[in-house]
Structures are given as C-alpha cells and as structure tokens.
Amino acid sequence: MSNGKTEEMLTQLIQIVGAIQSEIQGMKAEIKGMKAEIQGMKAEIQGMKAEIQGMKAEIQGIKAEIKEIKTEIREIKERQDEYEMKNEERYDELMRAINTIKADQDYIWQKAVRNEREIDKLKKHS
C-alpha cells in the first residue's frame, strides 16, 4: 500500500471517529438533558405525593367532622322526639282538664237552670 492511500484512509478514519465522537457528545448531552428532566419529574411526583397525603389527611379530618355532626344530629332528633312526646302528654292533659271544666260548667248551668225553675215555681205558688 502506498503512503498516500494509507494517509487517505487514516484521514477518513479520523473523520469518521471525529463524527462518531461528535455524535456521542450529542447523545451524552441529550442523555444529560433527559436525566435532568427525569429528576424534575421525580421532584414533581414527590410534590404530588405530598399533596395527596395532605388531601388524605384533610379528608380524614372532614370524615371525622361529618361523623361528629351526624352524632349531634341524631342527639338533636332524639331530644326533639322527647319534646314532642312531652308536648303531646301536656296537650292530652290540658284537653282532659278543659273537658272536665266543660262538663262541670254544663252541670253547673243545668243545676242553675233547675234551681231557677224551682224558684220560679215557688214564687208562682206563693
């Protein structure tokens, strides 16, 4: 082989190796960029996980509050039922008393009418 051809082949090899190195450098830069992007995504995911944990804690708090409210509502309903029963009892008691008073009043009026008739009869006979 001649020196010219060898030099030409070496020049071509150097150019090919240079192109490959340049391509490798480009790939390394791309990989570095991808790694940075992945790290950013990991950080975002960690942030999202933290937010989700916070939301879960809030939801648990809300559930506890709802449970307390339900208990309070149940207690209020029970008290309301008790008040309604007491009111019904009082109403029945008042109605009995009113009916007794009405019956007494009717009896008194009847007796008064009878007495007035008797008095009137006695006046007429005297």
VEXTI-275056 format. One record per residue (C-alpha): residue in three letters; x, y, z. Coordinates in nm, 3 decimals. Layout:
<atoms>
> ala,X,Y,Z
...
</atoms>
This chain:
<atoms>
> met,0.000,0.000,0.000
> ser,0.113,0.336,-0.075
> asn,0.164,0.606,0.176
> gly,-0.093,0.826,0.006
> lys,-0.362,0.566,0.037
> thr,-0.273,0.499,0.397
> glu,-0.285,0.866,0.477
> glu,-0.617,0.895,0.297
> met,-0.756,0.601,0.492
> leu,-0.623,0.748,0.817
> thr,-0.780,1.081,0.732
> gln,-1.111,0.909,0.660
> leu,-1.085,0.711,0.984
> ile,-1.006,1.028,1.178
> gln,-1.306,1.199,1.018
> ile,-1.531,0.901,1.096
> val,-1.402,0.882,1.455
> gly,-1.448,1.260,1.490
> ala,-1.805,1.233,1.359
> ile,-1.874,0.943,1.596
> gln,-1.726,1.136,1.889
> ser,-1.933,1.437,1.797
> glu,-2.243,1.216,1.778
> ile,-2.152,1.057,2.113
> gln,-2.110,1.403,2.268
> gly,-2.453,1.498,2.132
> met,-2.604,1.180,2.275
> lys,-2.436,1.242,2.610
> ala,-2.582,1.592,2.615
> glu,-2.925,1.451,2.528
> ile,-2.895,1.186,2.799
> lys,-2.788,1.452,3.047
> gly,-3.094,1.658,2.949
> met,-3.318,1.353,2.985
> lys,-3.171,1.277,3.327
> ala,-3.237,1.634,3.437
> glu,-3.592,1.607,3.301
> ile,-3.643,1.277,3.485
> gln,-3.513,1.435,3.807
> gly,-3.760,1.720,3.757
> met,-4.041,1.471,3.703
> lys,-3.937,1.279,4.015
> ala,-3.946,1.602,4.214
> glu,-4.292,1.681,4.073
> ile,-4.412,1.331,4.159
> gln,-4.280,1.370,4.514
> gly,-4.463,1.702,4.538
> met,-4.782,1.541,4.412
> lys,-4.742,1.257,4.661
> ala,-4.704,1.509,4.941
> glu,-5.016,1.695,4.820
> ile,-5.209,1.368,4.802
> gln,-5.103,1.283,5.157
> gly,-5.219,1.628,5.268
> met,-5.551,1.577,5.091
> lys,-5.592,1.237,5.252
> ala,-5.533,1.391,5.593
> glu,-5.788,1.664,5.516
> ile,-6.039,1.405,5.400
> gln,-5.989,1.210,5.723
> gly,-6.048,1.530,5.919
> ile,-6.363,1.604,5.719
> lys,-6.486,1.248,5.773
> ala,-6.434,1.286,6.148
> glu,-6.625,1.617,6.145
> ile,-6.909,1.460,5.946
> lys,-6.924,1.175,6.196
> glu,-6.947,1.427,6.482
> ile,-7.217,1.622,6.301
> lys,-7.417,1.303,6.239
> thr,-7.392,1.218,6.608
> glu,-7.508,1.567,6.703
> ile,-7.799,1.547,6.458
> arg,-7.902,1.209,6.599
> glu,-7.891,1.352,6.953
> ile,-8.094,1.656,6.844
> lys,-8.354,1.430,6.680
> glu,-8.377,1.220,6.997
> arg,-8.428,1.535,7.207
> gln,-8.685,1.660,6.958
> asp,-8.873,1.329,6.983
> glu,-8.867,1.358,7.363
> tyr,-9.001,1.715,7.345
> glu,-9.274,1.607,7.106
> met,-9.380,1.326,7.339
> lys,-9.383,1.563,7.637
> asn,-9.583,1.818,7.439
> glu,-9.834,1.551,7.338
> glu,-9.868,1.443,7.701
> arg,-9.918,1.803,7.810
> tyr,-10.171,1.861,7.532
> asp,-10.366,1.549,7.632
> glu,-10.355,1.660,7.995
> leu,-10.481,2.009,7.905
> met,-10.758,1.866,7.688
> arg,-10.871,1.640,7.974
> ala,-10.871,1.938,8.209
> ile,-11.065,2.152,7.959
> asn,-11.317,1.871,7.903
> thr,-11.359,1.833,8.280
> ile,-11.413,2.208,8.315
> lys,-11.668,2.199,8.030
> ala,-11.852,1.909,8.192
> asp,-11.850,2.091,8.527
> gln,-11.974,2.409,8.359
> asp,-12.255,2.219,8.184
> tyr,-12.353,2.056,8.515
> ile,-12.348,2.391,8.696
> trp,-12.560,2.553,8.422
> gln,-12.810,2.268,8.433
> lys,-12.829,2.290,8.809
> ala,-12.866,2.669,8.791
> val,-13.149,2.633,8.538
> arg,-13.325,2.374,8.759
> asn,-13.285,2.596,9.063
> glu,-13.420,2.895,8.871
> arg,-13.723,2.689,8.764
> glu,-13.781,2.573,9.120
> ile,-13.753,2.931,9.245
> asp,-13.992,3.045,8.973
> lys,-14.240,2.768,9.066
> leu,-14.216,2.859,9.433
> lys,-14.277,3.224,9.350
> lys,-14.584,3.135,9.145
> his,-14.730,2.914,9.422
> ser,-14.672,3.158,9.700
</atoms>
